[in-house]
């Protein structure tokens, strides 16, 4: 597969850790993630967002559309980081898309992310958004009696007692049957 060959080729020529930003559109994410790591990746960034044109129905023209993320966009990355954390224990995992505040950083930590990345929050609120997120995350850690980020990391991953069943595919029926 050419993606894996590219990872191998880059790894040979760089002296820094190599992180690969993955797509959420692979049919077997766990398997592909393991193969990317086997090819030489030191970390994975979950997930890349693809931008697509929109159609103006009045002019019948295509135009570029940049829709910034929202916190709801983080959920798929949370799910897969939670699953991959125990499958790839020595690999750095980064959560991207939907990180807008301290709550999203805390969620990323709880499922096992080593880092949370943001672009939309900075584009919307300026560079001060990063300081706000750090303050909010610190306050959250303190409120929940975590002495460190490391203590919180992975507490809600698939390997944890608290998070195990929710990551399973069949759980969608529980969501459908739940209170709307």
Secondary structure as GFF3:
##gff-version 3
##sequence-region A 1 180
A	DSSP	alpha_helix	2	13	.	.	.	ID=ss1
A	DSSP	beta_strand	19	23	.	.	.	ID=ss2
A	DSSP	alpha_helix	29	38	.	.	.	ID=ss3
A	DSSP	beta_strand	43	48	.	.	.	ID=ss4
A	DSSP	beta_strand	54	56	.	.	.	ID=ss5
A	DSSP	beta_strand	61	63	.	.	.	ID=ss6
A	DSSP	three_ten_helix	71	74	.	.	.	ID=ss7
A	DSSP	alpha_helix	75	87	.	.	.	ID=ss8
A	DSSP	beta_strand	92	95	.	.	.	ID=ss9
A	DSSP	alpha_helix	102	111	.	.	.	ID=ss10
A	DSSP	beta_strand	115	116	.	.	.	ID=ss11
A	DSSP	alpha_helix	120	125	.	.	.	ID=ss12
A	DSSP	alpha_helix	128	143	.	.	.	ID=ss13
A	DSSP	alpha_helix	149	152	.	.	.	ID=ss14
A	DSSP	three_ten_helix	165	167	.	.	.	ID=ss15
A	DSSP	three_ten_helix	169	171	.	.	.	ID=ss16
A	DSSP	alpha_helix	172	177	.	.	.	ID=ss17
###
